[in-house]
Amino acid sequence: MGFSLAEISALLNFRENPQAARPQVRSLAFQKLTDIELHLEELGRLRDELRLLTNLCGASPDRCPILESLDK
């Protein structure tokens, strides 16, 4: 689920008293979900930018914005 080793350690410790730990477990899982959603948004923007650059590079016989961006 993408938890770090420290988070897994905390989750394993929560098993000692699962009823009392439920709010903490939910909070940790909600934070992980938020992180994943932000990462998905970033990946979506990256995908769209790369798609545009790929199309522009293929459409022009004289220039390629992908290679031009390396010069910046």
CHARMM-style PDB file with segment names, atoms N, HN, CA, C and O in Angstrom:
ATOM      1  N   MET     1       0.813  -1.200   0.000  1.00  0.00      PROA
ATOM      2  CA  MET     1       0.000   0.000   0.000  1.00  0.00      PROA
ATOM      3  C   MET     1       0.853   1.259   0.000  1.00  0.00      PROA
ATOM      4  O   MET     1       0.334   2.374   0.053  1.00  0.00      PROA
ATOM      5  N   GLY     2       2.155   1.074  -0.060  1.00  0.00      PROA
ATOM      6  HN  GLY     2       2.577   0.168  -0.103  1.00  0.00      PROA
ATOM      7  CA  GLY     2       3.027   2.231  -0.152  1.00  0.00      PROA
ATOM      8  C   GLY     2       3.465   2.811   1.179  1.00  0.00      PROA
ATOM      9  O   GLY     2       4.016   3.912   1.219  1.00  0.00      PROA
ATOM     10  N   PHE     3       3.234   2.101   2.257  1.00  0.00      PROA
ATOM     11  HN  PHE     3       2.786   1.207   2.224  1.00  0.00      PROA
ATOM     12  CA  PHE     3       3.668   2.597   3.559  1.00  0.00      PROA
ATOM     13  C   PHE     3       5.176   2.447   3.698  1.00  0.00      PROA
ATOM     14  O   PHE     3       5.764   1.485   3.205  1.00  0.00      PROA
ATOM     15  N   SER     4       5.793   3.404   4.372  1.00  0.00      PROA
ATOM     16  HN  SER     4       5.316   4.186   4.773  1.00  0.00      PROA
ATOM     17  CA  SER     4       7.227   3.319   4.652  1.00  0.00      PROA
ATOM     18  C   SER     4       7.457   2.271   5.740  1.00  0.00      PROA
ATOM     19  O   SER     4       6.514   1.799   6.374  1.00  0.00      PROA
ATOM     20  N   LEU     5       8.712   1.921   5.942  1.00  0.00      PROA
ATOM     21  HN  LEU     5       9.479   2.305   5.427  1.00  0.00      PROA
ATOM     22  CA  LEU     5       9.026   0.953   7.002  1.00  0.00      PROA
ATOM     23  C   LEU     5       8.633   1.491   8.373  1.00  0.00      PROA
ATOM     24  O   LEU     5       8.155   0.735   9.218  1.00  0.00      PROA
ATOM     25  N   ALA     6       8.827   2.776   8.601  1.00  0.00      PROA
ATOM     26  HN  ALA     6       9.216   3.391   7.914  1.00  0.00      PROA
ATOM     27  CA  ALA     6       8.436   3.370   9.884  1.00  0.00      PROA
ATOM     28  C   ALA     6       6.922   3.306  10.071  1.00  0.00      PROA
ATOM     29  O   ALA     6       6.438   3.040  11.171  1.00  0.00      PROA
ATOM     30  N   GLU     7       6.183   3.549   8.996  1.00  0.00      PROA
ATOM     31  HN  GLU     7       6.576   3.765   8.103  1.00  0.00      PROA
ATOM     32  CA  GLU     7       4.716   3.480   9.080  1.00  0.00      PROA
ATOM     33  C   GLU     7       4.249   2.049   9.312  1.00  0.00      PROA
ATOM     34  O   GLU     7       3.309   1.817  10.072  1.00  0.00      PROA
ATOM     35  N   ILE     8       4.896   1.097   8.667  1.00  0.00      PROA
ATOM     36  HN  ILE     8       5.660   1.285   8.050  1.00  0.00      PROA
ATOM     37  CA  ILE     8       4.552  -0.316   8.878  1.00  0.00      PROA
ATOM     38  C   ILE     8       4.841  -0.712  10.315  1.00  0.00      PROA
ATOM     39  O   ILE     8       4.067  -1.441  10.935  1.00  0.00      PROA
ATOM     40  N   SER     9       5.957  -0.230  10.840  1.00  0.00      PROA
ATOM     41  HN  SER     9       6.586   0.362  10.337  1.00  0.00      PROA
ATOM     42  CA  SER     9       6.289  -0.508  12.236  1.00  0.00      PROA
ATOM     43  C   SER     9       5.204   0.029  13.165  1.00  0.00      PROA
ATOM     44  O   SER     9       4.777  -0.652  14.097  1.00  0.00      PROA
ATOM     45  N   ALA    10       4.763   1.256  12.900  1.00  0.00      PROA
ATOM     46  HN  ALA    10       5.110   1.810  12.143  1.00  0.00      PROA
ATOM     47  CA  ALA    10       3.688   1.842  13.719  1.00  0.00      PROA
ATOM     48  C   ALA    10       2.416   1.026  13.590  1.00  0.00      PROA
ATOM     49  O   ALA    10       1.739   0.776  14.588  1.00  0.00      PROA
ATOM     50  N   LEU    11       2.080   0.607  12.383  1.00  0.00      PROA
ATOM     51  HN  LEU    11       2.629   0.810  11.572  1.00  0.00      PROA
ATOM     52  CA  LEU    11       0.866  -0.197  12.181  1.00  0.00      PROA
ATOM     53  C   LEU    11       0.958  -1.526  12.924  1.00  0.00      PROA
ATOM     54  O   LEU    11      -0.019  -1.982  13.518  1.00  0.00      PROA
ATOM     55  N   LEU    12       2.124  -2.137  12.889  1.00  0.00      PROA
ATOM     56  HN  LEU    12       2.918  -1.767  12.406  1.00  0.00      PROA
ATOM     57  CA  LEU    12       2.294  -3.397  13.614  1.00  0.00      PROA
ATOM     58  C   LEU    12       2.131  -3.192  15.117  1.00  0.00      PROA
ATOM     59  O   LEU    12       1.569  -4.044  15.805  1.00  0.00      PROA
ATOM     60  N   ASN    13       2.621  -2.067  15.625  1.00  0.00      PROA
ATOM     61  HN  ASN    13       3.078  -1.375  15.066  1.00  0.00      PROA
ATOM     62  CA  ASN    13       2.451  -1.770  17.049  1.00  0.00      PROA
ATOM     63  C   ASN    13       0.995  -1.519  17.403  1.00  0.00      PROA
ATOM     64  O   ASN    13       0.566  -1.810  18.520  1.00  0.00      PROA
ATOM     65  N   PHE    14       0.246  -0.989  16.470  1.00  0.00      PROA
ATOM     66  HN  PHE    14       0.595  -0.753  15.563  1.00  0.00      PROA
ATOM     67  CA  PHE    14      -1.174  -0.718  16.719  1.00  0.00      PROA
ATOM     68  C   PHE    14      -1.978  -2.008  16.897  1.00  0.00      PROA
ATOM     69  O   PHE    14      -3.078  -1.979  17.451  1.00  0.00      PROA
ATOM     70  N   ARG    15      -1.441  -3.130  16.435  1.00  0.00      PROA
ATOM     71  HN  ARG    15      -0.548  -3.153  15.986  1.00  0.00      PROA
ATOM     72  CA  ARG    15      -2.171  -4.397  16.565  1.00  0.00      PROA
ATOM     73  C   ARG    15      -2.344  -4.825  18.016  1.00  0.00      PROA
ATOM     74  O   ARG    15      -3.208  -5.645  18.324  1.00  0.00      PROA
ATOM     75  N   GLU    16      -1.525  -4.272  18.910  1.00  0.00      PROA
ATOM     76  HN  GLU    16      -0.823  -3.605  18.660  1.00  0.00      PROA
ATOM     77  CA  GLU    16      -1.627  -4.638  20.320  1.00  0.00      PROA
ATOM     78  C   GLU    16      -2.967  -4.206  20.917  1.00  0.00      PROA
ATOM     79  O   GLU    16      -3.508  -4.879  21.795  1.00  0.00      PROA
ATOM     80  N   ASN    17      -3.491  -3.094  20.440  1.00  0.00      PROA
ATOM     81  HN  ASN    17      -3.052  -2.548  19.727  1.00  0.00      PROA
ATOM     82  CA  ASN    17      -4.778  -2.609  20.921  1.00  0.00      PROA
ATOM     83  C   ASN    17      -5.511  -1.972  19.740  1.00  0.00      PROA
ATOM     84  O   ASN    17      -5.593  -0.747  19.640  1.00  0.00      PROA
ATOM     85  N   PRO    18      -6.045  -2.814  18.843  1.00  0.00      PROA
ATOM     86  CA  PRO    18      -6.597  -2.304  17.590  1.00  0.00      PROA
ATOM     87  C   PRO    18      -7.790  -1.357  17.766  1.00  0.00      PROA
ATOM     88  O   PRO    18      -7.941  -0.410  16.994  1.00  0.00      PROA
ATOM     89  N   GLN    19      -8.619  -1.597  18.751  1.00  0.00      PROA
ATOM     90  HN  GLN    19      -8.496  -2.366  19.378  1.00  0.00      PROA
ATOM     91  CA  GLN    19      -9.790  -0.730  18.938  1.00  0.00      PROA
ATOM     92  C   GLN    19      -9.365   0.681  19.320  1.00  0.00      PROA
ATOM     93  O   GLN    19      -9.919   1.657  18.813  1.00  0.00      PROA
ATOM     94  N   ALA    20      -8.406   0.790  20.194  1.00  0.00      PROA
ATOM     95  HN  ALA    20      -7.957  -0.003  20.606  1.00  0.00      PROA
ATOM     96  CA  ALA    20      -7.936   2.110  20.623  1.00  0.00      PROA
ATOM     97  C   ALA    20      -7.116   2.789  19.528  1.00  0.00      PROA
ATOM     98  O   ALA    20      -7.054   4.017  19.465  1.00  0.00      PROA
ATOM     99  N   ALA    21      -6.493   1.997  18.674  1.00  0.00      PROA
ATOM    100  HN  ALA    21      -6.543   0.999  18.725  1.00  0.00      PROA
ATOM    101  CA  ALA    21      -5.615   2.546  17.643  1.00  0.00      PROA
ATOM    102  C   ALA    21      -6.346   2.942  16.369  1.00  0.00      PROA
ATOM    103  O   ALA    21      -5.753   3.562  15.486  1.00  0.00      PROA
ATOM    104  N   ARG    22      -7.618   2.596  16.261  1.00  0.00      PROA
ATOM    105  HN  ARG    22      -8.100   2.093  16.978  1.00  0.00      PROA
ATOM    106  CA  ARG    22      -8.347   2.858  15.023  1.00  0.00      PROA
ATOM    107  C   ARG    22      -8.247   4.301  14.547  1.00  0.00      PROA
ATOM    108  O   ARG    22      -8.024   4.508  13.354  1.00  0.00      PROA
ATOM    109  N   PRO    23      -8.397   5.317  15.400  1.00  0.00      PROA
ATOM    110  CA  PRO    23      -8.277   6.696  14.892  1.00  0.00      PROA
ATOM    111  C   PRO    23      -6.885   6.986  14.313  1.00  0.00      PROA
ATOM    112  O   PRO    23      -6.757   7.680  13.304  1.00  0.00      PROA
ATOM    113  N   GLN    24      -5.859   6.453  14.957  1.00  0.00      PROA
ATOM    114  HN  GLN    24      -5.963   5.890  15.777  1.00  0.00      PROA
ATOM    115  CA  GLN    24      -4.499   6.666  14.461  1.00  0.00      PROA
ATOM    116  C   GLN    24      -4.269   5.934  13.141  1.00  0.00      PROA
ATOM    117  O   GLN    24      -3.622   6.461  12.235  1.00  0.00      PROA
ATOM    118  N   VAL    25      -4.797   4.730  13.040  1.00  0.00      PROA
ATOM    119  HN  VAL    25      -5.323   4.302  13.775  1.00  0.00      PROA
ATOM    120  CA  VAL    25      -4.666   3.953  11.806  1.00  0.00      PROA
ATOM    121  C   VAL    25      -5.385   4.665  10.669  1.00  0.00      PROA
ATOM    122  O   VAL    25      -4.853   4.789   9.566  1.00  0.00      PROA
ATOM    123  N   ARG    26      -6.592   5.129  10.943  1.00  0.00      PROA
ATOM    124  HN  ARG    26      -7.025   5.029  11.839  1.00  0.00      PROA
ATOM    125  CA  ARG    26      -7.354   5.855   9.917  1.00  0.00      PROA
ATOM    126  C   ARG    26      -6.622   7.129   9.498  1.00  0.00      PROA
ATOM    127  O   ARG    26      -6.586   7.456   8.312  1.00  0.00      PROA
ATOM    128  N   SER    27      -6.045   7.843  10.448  1.00  0.00      PROA
ATOM    129  HN  SER    27      -6.074   7.577  11.411  1.00  0.00      PROA
ATOM    130  CA  SER    27      -5.320   9.060  10.147  1.00  0.00      PROA
ATOM    131  C   SER    27      -4.101   8.770   9.273  1.00  0.00      PROA
ATOM    132  O   SER    27      -3.844   9.482   8.302  1.00  0.00      PROA
ATOM    133  N   LEU    28      -3.361   7.733   9.617  1.00  0.00      PROA
ATOM    134  HN  LEU    28      -3.570   7.154  10.406  1.00  0.00      PROA
ATOM    135  CA  LEU    28      -2.188   7.349   8.836  1.00  0.00      PROA
ATOM    136  C   LEU    28      -2.596   6.937   7.420  1.00  0.00      PROA
ATOM    137  O   LEU    28      -1.953   7.330   6.446  1.00  0.00      PROA
ATOM    138  N   ALA    29      -3.649   6.157   7.311  1.00  0.00      PROA
ATOM    139  HN  ALA    29      -4.171   5.838   8.102  1.00  0.00      PROA
ATOM    140  CA  ALA    29      -4.130   5.716   5.997  1.00  0.00      PROA
ATOM    141  C   ALA    29      -4.665   6.896   5.188  1.00  0.00      PROA
ATOM    142  O   ALA    29      -4.448   6.962   3.978  1.00  0.00      PROA
ATOM    143  N   PHE    30      -5.358   7.821   5.837  1.00  0.00      PROA
ATOM    144  HN  PHE    30      -5.535   7.767   6.820  1.00  0.00      PROA
ATOM    145  CA  PHE    30      -5.872   8.994   5.134  1.00  0.00      PROA
ATOM    146  C   PHE    30      -4.723   9.850   4.614  1.00  0.00      PROA
ATOM    147  O   PHE    30      -4.795  10.358   3.495  1.00  0.00      PROA
ATOM    148  N   GLN    31      -3.672  10.016   5.399  1.00  0.00      PROA
ATOM    149  HN  GLN    31      -3.614   9.603   6.307  1.00  0.00      PROA
ATOM    150  CA  GLN    31      -2.508  10.786   4.957  1.00  0.00      PROA
ATOM    151  C   GLN    31      -1.843  10.110   3.766  1.00  0.00      PROA
ATOM    152  O   GLN    31      -1.428  10.779   2.820  1.00  0.00      PROA
ATOM    153  N   LYS    32      -1.742   8.785   3.812  1.00  0.00      PROA
ATOM    154  HN  LYS    32      -2.079   8.241   4.580  1.00  0.00      PROA
ATOM    155  CA  LYS    32      -1.153   8.047   2.694  1.00  0.00      PROA
ATOM    156  C   LYS    32      -2.021   8.221   1.450  1.00  0.00      PROA
ATOM    157  O   LYS    32      -1.490   8.410   0.356  1.00  0.00      PROA
ATOM    158  N   LEU    33      -3.319   8.162   1.592  1.00  0.00      PROA
ATOM    159  HN  LEU    33      -3.751   8.009   2.481  1.00  0.00      PROA
ATOM    160  CA  LEU    33      -4.240   8.365   0.476  1.00  0.00      PROA
ATOM    161  C   LEU    33      -4.078   9.762  -0.116  1.00  0.00      PROA
ATOM    162  O   LEU    33      -4.062   9.925  -1.336  1.00  0.00      PROA
ATOM    163  N   THR    34      -3.960  10.760   0.741  1.00  0.00      PROA
ATOM    164  HN  THR    34      -3.973  10.628   1.732  1.00  0.00      PROA
ATOM    165  CA  THR    34      -3.755  12.136   0.285  1.00  0.00      PROA
ATOM    166  C   THR    34      -2.454  12.250  -0.496  1.00  0.00      PROA
ATOM    167  O   THR    34      -2.417  12.882  -1.552  1.00  0.00      PROA
ATOM    168  N   ASP    35      -1.393  11.649   0.011  1.00  0.00      PROA
ATOM    169  HN  ASP    35      -1.423  11.136   0.869  1.00  0.00      PROA
ATOM    170  CA  ASP    35      -0.099  11.662  -0.679  1.00  0.00      PROA
ATOM    171  C   ASP    35      -0.205  11.014  -2.054  1.00  0.00      PROA
ATOM    172  O   ASP    35       0.342  11.530  -3.029  1.00  0.00      PROA
ATOM    173  N   ILE    36      -0.899   9.898  -2.135  1.00  0.00      PROA
ATOM    174  HN  ILE    36      -1.343   9.479  -1.343  1.00  0.00      PROA
ATOM    175  CA  ILE    36      -1.056   9.180  -3.399  1.00  0.00      PROA
ATOM    176  C   ILE    36      -1.855  10.018  -4.392  1.00  0.00      PROA
ATOM    177  O   ILE    36      -1.505  10.086  -5.570  1.00  0.00      PROA
ATOM    178  N   GLU    37      -2.926  10.658  -3.921  1.00  0.00      PROA
ATOM    179  HN  GLU    37      -3.210  10.604  -2.964  1.00  0.00      PROA
ATOM    180  CA  GLU    37      -3.737  11.493  -4.808  1.00  0.00      PROA
ATOM    181  C   GLU    37      -2.929  12.674  -5.348  1.00  0.00      PROA
ATOM    182  O   GLU    37      -3.063  13.026  -6.519  1.00  0.00      PROA
ATOM    183  N   LEU    38      -2.099  13.285  -4.513  1.00  0.00      PROA
ATOM    184  HN  LEU    38      -1.990  12.998  -3.561  1.00  0.00      PROA
ATOM    185  CA  LEU    38      -1.243  14.381  -4.977  1.00  0.00      PROA
ATOM    186  C   LEU    38      -0.234  13.881  -6.010  1.00  0.00      PROA
ATOM    187  O   LEU    38       0.026  14.544  -7.014  1.00  0.00      PROA
ATOM    188  N   HSD    39       0.321  12.717  -5.748  1.00  0.00      PROA
ATOM    189  HN  HSD    39       0.110  12.179  -4.932  1.00  0.00      PROA
ATOM    190  CA  HSD    39       1.283  12.138  -6.679  1.00  0.00      PROA
ATOM    191  C   HSD    39       0.609  11.830  -8.020  1.00  0.00      PROA
ATOM    192  O   HSD    39       1.203  12.045  -9.076  1.00  0.00      PROA
ATOM    193  N   LEU    40      -0.615  11.334  -7.979  1.00  0.00      PROA
ATOM    194  HN  LEU    40      -1.098  11.160  -7.121  1.00  0.00      PROA
ATOM    195  CA  LEU    40      -1.351  11.051  -9.213  1.00  0.00      PROA
ATOM    196  C   LEU    40      -1.600  12.329 -10.008  1.00  0.00      PROA
ATOM    197  O   LEU    40      -1.504  12.325 -11.235  1.00  0.00      PROA
ATOM    198  N   GLU    41      -1.920  13.423  -9.314  1.00  0.00      PROA
ATOM    199  HN  GLU    41      -1.998  13.426  -8.317  1.00  0.00      PROA
ATOM    200  CA  GLU    41      -2.115  14.704  -9.992  1.00  0.00      PROA
ATOM    201  C   GLU    41      -0.826  15.144 -10.674  1.00  0.00      PROA
ATOM    202  O   GLU    41      -0.845  15.584 -11.823  1.00  0.00      PROA
ATOM    203  N   GLU    42       0.297  15.024  -9.963  1.00  0.00      PROA
ATOM    204  HN  GLU    42       0.313  14.667  -9.029  1.00  0.00      PROA
ATOM    205  CA  GLU    42       1.595  15.395 -10.527  1.00  0.00      PROA
ATOM    206  C   GLU    42       1.917  14.533 -11.746  1.00  0.00      PROA
ATOM    207  O   GLU    42       2.385  15.040 -12.766  1.00  0.00      PROA
ATOM    208  N   LEU    43       1.667  13.241 -11.636  1.00  0.00      PROA
ATOM    209  HN  LEU    43       1.287  12.830 -10.808  1.00  0.00      PROA
ATOM    210  CA  LEU    43       1.922  12.342 -12.761  1.00  0.00      PROA
ATOM    211  C   LEU    43       1.029  12.675 -13.954  1.00  0.00      PROA
ATOM    212  O   LEU    43       1.466  12.583 -15.101  1.00  0.00      PROA
ATOM    213  N   GLY    44      -0.210  13.060 -13.690  1.00  0.00      PROA
ATOM    214  HN  GLY    44      -0.565  13.135 -12.758  1.00  0.00      PROA
ATOM    215  CA  GLY    44      -1.118  13.451 -14.763  1.00  0.00      PROA
ATOM    216  C   GLY    44      -0.617  14.682 -15.498  1.00  0.00      PROA
ATOM    217  O   GLY    44      -0.658  14.737 -16.727  1.00  0.00      PROA
ATOM    218  N   ARG    45      -0.140  15.675 -14.740  1.00  0.00      PROA
ATOM    219  HN  ARG    45      -0.107  15.630 -13.741  1.00  0.00      PROA
ATOM    220  CA  ARG    45       0.414  16.873 -15.374  1.00  0.00      PROA
ATOM    221  C   ARG    45       1.666  16.530 -16.179  1.00  0.00      PROA
ATOM    222  O   ARG    45       1.850  17.030 -17.288  1.00  0.00      PROA
ATOM    223  N   LEU    46       2.519  15.684 -15.626  1.00  0.00      PROA
ATOM    224  HN  LEU    46       2.370  15.277 -14.724  1.00  0.00      PROA
ATOM    225  CA  LEU    46       3.727  15.265 -16.328  1.00  0.00      PROA
ATOM    226  C   LEU    46       3.370  14.516 -17.607  1.00  0.00      PROA
ATOM    227  O   LEU    46       3.984  14.746 -18.649  1.00  0.00      PROA
ATOM    228  N   ARG    47       2.393  13.629 -17.541  1.00  0.00      PROA
ATOM    229  HN  ARG    47       1.894  13.442 -16.695  1.00  0.00      PROA
ATOM    230  CA  ARG    47       1.943  12.881 -18.716  1.00  0.00      PROA
ATOM    231  C   ARG    47       1.456  13.833 -19.801  1.00  0.00      PROA
ATOM    232  O   ARG    47       1.817  13.687 -20.969  1.00  0.00      PROA
ATOM    233  N   ASP    48       0.633  14.811 -19.415  1.00  0.00      PROA
ATOM    234  HN  ASP    48       0.340  14.930 -18.466  1.00  0.00      PROA
ATOM    235  CA  ASP    48       0.092  15.753 -20.387  1.00  0.00      PROA
ATOM    236  C   ASP    48       1.192  16.585 -21.037  1.00  0.00      PROA
ATOM    237  O   ASP    48       1.165  16.823 -22.244  1.00  0.00      PROA
ATOM    238  N   GLU    49       2.161  17.028 -20.234  1.00  0.00      PROA
ATOM    239  HN  GLU    49       2.183  16.835 -19.253  1.00  0.00      PROA
ATOM    240  CA  GLU    49       3.270  17.822 -20.760  1.00  0.00      PROA
ATOM    241  C   GLU    49       4.124  16.997 -21.719  1.00  0.00      PROA
ATOM    242  O   GLU    49       4.507  17.472 -22.788  1.00  0.00      PROA
ATOM    243  N   LEU    50       4.417  15.766 -21.329  1.00  0.00      PROA
ATOM    244  HN  LEU    50       4.106  15.381 -20.460  1.00  0.00      PROA
ATOM    245  CA  LEU    50       5.233  14.905 -22.183  1.00  0.00      PROA
ATOM    246  C   LEU    50       4.485  14.546 -23.466  1.00  0.00      PROA
ATOM    247  O   LEU    50       5.089  14.458 -24.535  1.00  0.00      PROA
ATOM    248  N   ARG    51       3.195  14.342 -23.360  1.00  0.00      PROA
ATOM    249  HN  ARG    51       2.705  14.413 -22.491  1.00  0.00      PROA
ATOM    250  CA  ARG    51       2.389  14.050 -24.550  1.00  0.00      PROA
ATOM    251  C   ARG    51       2.448  15.233 -25.526  1.00  0.00      PROA
ATOM    252  O   ARG    51       2.619  15.043 -26.730  1.00  0.00      PROA
ATOM    253  N   LEU    52       2.305  16.453 -24.996  1.00  0.00      PROA
ATOM    254  HN  LEU    52       2.165  16.608 -24.018  1.00  0.00      PROA
ATOM    255  CA  LEU    52       2.363  17.649 -25.827  1.00  0.00      PROA
ATOM    256  C   LEU    52       3.737  17.774 -26.489  1.00  0.00      PROA
ATOM    257  O   LEU    52       3.833  18.000 -27.695  1.00  0.00      PROA
ATOM    258  N   LEU    53       4.787  17.627 -25.699  1.00  0.00      PROA
ATOM    259  HN  LEU    53       4.709  17.444 -24.719  1.00  0.00      PROA
ATOM    260  CA  LEU    53       6.131  17.742 -26.248  1.00  0.00      PROA
ATOM    261  C   LEU    53       6.409  16.669 -27.298  1.00  0.00      PROA
ATOM    262  O   LEU    53       7.058  16.943 -28.307  1.00  0.00      PROA
ATOM    263  N   THR    54       5.931  15.475 -27.070  1.00  0.00      PROA
ATOM    264  HN  THR    54       5.403  15.253 -26.250  1.00  0.00      PROA
ATOM    265  CA  THR    54       6.110  14.388 -28.030  1.00  0.00      PROA
ATOM    266  C   THR    54       5.401  14.711 -29.336  1.00  0.00      PROA
ATOM    267  O   THR    54       5.952  14.501 -30.417  1.00  0.00      PROA
ATOM    268  N   ASN    55       4.184  15.220 -29.235  1.00  0.00      PROA
ATOM    269  HN  ASN    55       3.737  15.390 -28.357  1.00  0.00      PROA
ATOM    270  CA  ASN    55       3.439  15.596 -30.440  1.00  0.00      PROA
ATOM    271  C   ASN    55       4.129  16.736 -31.186  1.00  0.00      PROA
ATOM    272  O   ASN    55       4.229  16.706 -32.413  1.00  0.00      PROA
ATOM    273  N   LEU    56       4.603  17.741 -30.449  1.00  0.00      PROA
ATOM    274  HN  LEU    56       4.521  17.766 -29.452  1.00  0.00      PROA
ATOM    275  CA  LEU    56       5.289  18.863 -31.079  1.00  0.00      PROA
ATOM    276  C   LEU    56       6.585  18.414 -31.750  1.00  0.00      PROA
ATOM    277  O   LEU    56       6.929  18.889 -32.833  1.00  0.00      PROA
ATOM    278  N   CYS    57       7.288  17.513 -31.113  1.00  0.00      PROA
ATOM    279  HN  CYS    57       7.009  17.127 -30.234  1.00  0.00      PROA
ATOM    280  CA  CYS    57       8.547  17.016 -31.657  1.00  0.00      PROA
ATOM    281  C   CYS    57       8.290  16.230 -32.944  1.00  0.00      PROA
ATOM    282  O   CYS    57       9.076  16.309 -33.889  1.00  0.00      PROA
ATOM    283  N   GLY    58       7.217  15.493 -32.981  1.00  0.00      PROA
ATOM    284  HN  GLY    58       6.578  15.429 -32.214  1.00  0.00      PROA
ATOM    285  CA  GLY    58       6.889  14.703 -34.176  1.00  0.00      PROA
ATOM    286  C   GLY    58       6.299  15.538 -35.293  1.00  0.00      PROA
ATOM    287  O   GLY    58       6.360  15.142 -36.458  1.00  0.00      PROA
ATOM    288  N   ALA    59       5.726  16.691 -34.961  1.00  0.00      PROA
ATOM    289  HN  ALA    59       5.676  17.012 -34.015  1.00  0.00      PROA
ATOM    290  CA  ALA    59       5.036  17.508 -35.959  1.00  0.00      PROA
ATOM    291  C   ALA    59       5.982  18.442 -36.708  1.00  0.00      PROA
ATOM    292  O   ALA    59       5.642  18.920 -37.790  1.00  0.00      PROA
ATOM    293  N   SER    60       7.139  18.704 -36.162  1.00  0.00      PROA
ATOM    294  HN  SER    60       7.415  18.316 -35.282  1.00  0.00      PROA
ATOM    295  CA  SER    60       8.050  19.668 -36.776  1.00  0.00      PROA
ATOM    296  C   SER    60       9.293  18.960 -37.306  1.00  0.00      PROA
ATOM    297  O   SER    60       9.967  18.242 -36.567  1.00  0.00      PROA
ATOM    298  N   PRO    61       9.595  19.164 -38.598  1.00  0.00      PROA
ATOM    299  CA  PRO    61      10.799  18.534 -39.140  1.00  0.00      PROA
ATOM    300  C   PRO    61      12.084  19.251 -38.715  1.00  0.00      PROA
ATOM    301  O   PRO    61      13.176  18.692 -38.828  1.00  0.00      PROA
ATOM    302  N   ASP    62      11.952  20.497 -38.223  1.00  0.00      PROA
ATOM    303  HN  ASP    62      11.066  20.951 -38.131  1.00  0.00      PROA
ATOM    304  CA  ASP    62      13.127  21.308 -37.929  1.00  0.00      PROA
ATOM    305  C   ASP    62      13.493  21.417 -36.459  1.00  0.00      PROA
ATOM    306  O   ASP    62      14.637  21.726 -36.127  1.00  0.00      PROA
ATOM    307  N   ARG    63      12.546  21.170 -35.585  1.00  0.00      PROA
ATOM    308  HN  ARG    63      11.617  20.919 -35.855  1.00  0.00      PROA
ATOM    309  CA  ARG    63      12.841  21.396 -34.175  1.00  0.00      PROA
ATOM    310  C   ARG    63      12.154  20.341 -33.310  1.00  0.00      PROA
ATOM    311  O   ARG    63      11.169  19.715 -33.703  1.00  0.00      PROA
ATOM    312  N   CYS    64      12.708  20.178 -32.141  1.00  0.00      PROA
ATOM    313  HN  CYS    64      13.508  20.686 -31.822  1.00  0.00      PROA
ATOM    314  CA  CYS    64      12.135  19.240 -31.169  1.00  0.00      PROA
ATOM    315  C   CYS    64      12.204  19.896 -29.787  1.00  0.00      PROA
ATOM    316  O   CYS    64      13.292  20.060 -29.236  1.00  0.00      PROA
ATOM    317  N   PRO    65      11.055  20.269 -29.227  1.00  0.00      PROA
ATOM    318  CA  PRO    65      11.069  20.941 -27.927  1.00  0.00      PROA
ATOM    319  C   PRO    65      11.666  20.099 -26.800  1.00  0.00      PROA
ATOM    320  O   PRO    65      12.123  20.640 -25.793  1.00  0.00      PROA
ATOM    321  N   ILE    66      11.663  18.808 -26.966  1.00  0.00      PROA
ATOM    322  HN  ILE    66      11.292  18.369 -27.784  1.00  0.00      PROA
ATOM    323  CA  ILE    66      12.253  17.952 -25.931  1.00  0.00      PROA
ATOM    324  C   ILE    66      13.764  18.196 -25.885  1.00  0.00      PROA
ATOM    325  O   ILE    66      14.339  18.397 -24.816  1.00  0.00      PROA
ATOM    326  N   LEU    67      14.400  18.175 -27.070  1.00  0.00      PROA
ATOM    327  HN  LEU    67      13.933  18.012 -27.939  1.00  0.00      PROA
ATOM    328  CA  LEU    67      15.838  18.432 -27.115  1.00  0.00      PROA
ATOM    329  C   LEU    67      16.170  19.867 -26.780  1.00  0.00      PROA
ATOM    330  O   LEU    67      17.190  20.138 -26.147  1.00  0.00      PROA
ATOM    331  N   GLU    68      15.311  20.800 -27.201  1.00  0.00      PROA
ATOM    332  HN  GLU    68      14.482  20.580 -27.715  1.00  0.00      PROA
ATOM    333  CA  GLU    68      15.549  22.221 -26.908  1.00  0.00      PROA
ATOM    334  C   GLU    68      15.478  22.495 -25.406  1.00  0.00      PROA
ATOM    335  O   GLU    68      16.185  23.365 -24.897  1.00  0.00      PROA
ATOM    336  N   SER    69      14.639  21.765 -24.710  1.00  0.00      PROA
ATOM    337  HN  SER    69      14.065  21.058 -25.124  1.00  0.00      PROA
ATOM    338  CA  SER    69      14.510  21.988 -23.262  1.00  0.00      PROA
ATOM    339  C   SER    69      15.767  21.556 -22.515  1.00  0.00      PROA
ATOM    340  O   SER    69      16.023  22.030 -21.408  1.00  0.00      PROA
ATOM    341  N   LEU    70      16.550  20.667 -23.106  1.00  0.00      PROA
ATOM    342  HN  LEU    70      16.343  20.282 -24.006  1.00  0.00      PROA
ATOM    343  CA  LEU    70      17.796  20.247 -22.466  1.00  0.00      PROA
ATOM    344  C   LEU    70      18.829  21.356 -22.437  1.00  0.00      PROA
ATOM    345  O   LEU    70      19.714  21.360 -21.582  1.00  0.00      PROA
ATOM    346  N   ASP    71      18.723  22.304 -23.371  1.00  0.00      PROA
ATOM    347  HN  ASP    71      18.003  22.301 -24.065  1.00  0.00      PROA
ATOM    348  CA  ASP    71      19.649  23.417 -23.435  1.00  0.00      PROA
ATOM    349  C   ASP    71      19.381  24.480 -22.388  1.00  0.00      PROA
ATOM    350  O   ASP    71      20.230  25.340 -22.153  1.00  0.00      PROA
ATOM    351  N   LYS    72      18.226  24.440 -21.758  1.00  0.00      PROA
ATOM    352  HN  LYS    72      17.537  23.741 -21.948  1.00  0.00      PROA
ATOM    353  CA  LYS    72      17.844  25.485 -20.790  1.00  0.00      PROA
ATOM    354  C   LYS    72      18.388  25.198 -19.423  1.00  0.00      PROA
ATOM    355  OT1 LYS    72      18.162  25.973 -18.493  1.00  0.00      PROA
TER     356      LYS     72
END
